[in-house]
Amino acid sequence: MVHTYEVFVDIKEFESLTSNSFHQGTTRYEINAESKQLADSMAFDKARSEHPKGTEYDIRVTRLLK
């Protein structure tokens, strides 16, 4: 059975490979998945595709919406 999960992903992006300056933000997703673990990996894939320069991704599945 597919459920809708609310997932937050904290993303850290460094400005360049030699810089210590970075941008940090949080993105919210609603992911349709069969399990919490699958929602976690789907959110990671989506965050990586939207933020390819990201170096750290902290994923939190916070609640079941449907």
C-alpha positions in Angstrom: 0.0 0.0 0.0 1.4 3.4 -1.0 1.4 6.2 1.6 2.4 9.9 1.4 5.3 10.8 3.7 6.5 14.3 4.6 10.3 14.4 4.3 12.7 17.2 5.1 16.2 17.2 3.7 18.9 19.5 5.1 21.4 20.3 2.3 24.9 21.8 2.6 26.5 23.1 -0.6 30.1 24.4 -0.7 30.8 27.3 -3.1 33.8 25.6 -4.6 36.2 22.7 -3.9 38.8 24.9 -2.3 36.4 27.1 -0.3 35.2 26.7 3.3 32.2 28.9 2.5 28.9 27.0 2.1 25.2 27.5 1.8 22.8 25.4 4.0 19.1 25.0 3.5 16.1 22.7 4.1 13.8 21.4 1.4 10.4 19.7 2.1 9.1 16.9 0.0 5.9 14.9 -0.1 6.9 11.4 -1.2 4.6 8.6 -2.2 6.2 5.3 -1.2 5.3 1.9 0.2 7.6 2.3 3.3 9.5 4.9 5.3 12.8 3.5 4.1 11.8 3.8 0.5 10.6 7.4 1.1 14.0 8.1 2.6 15.9 6.9 -0.4 13.5 8.6 -2.9 13.9 11.9 -1.1 17.7 11.5 -1.2 17.6 10.9 -5.0 15.3 13.8 -5.5 17.5 16.2 -3.4 20.7 15.0 -5.2 19.1 15.7 -8.6 17.9 19.2 -7.5 21.1 20.1 -5.7 23.9 18.3 -7.5 26.6 20.4 -5.8 25.4 19.3 -2.4 28.0 17.6 -0.2 25.9 16.7 2.8 22.3 15.5 2.9 20.4 15.0 6.2 17.1 13.3 5.5 14.2 13.2 8.0 11.0 11.4 7.4 8.8 13.3 9.8 5.3 12.1 9.4 2.7 10.0 7.5 0.4 12.3 5.6 -1.9 9.8 3.9 
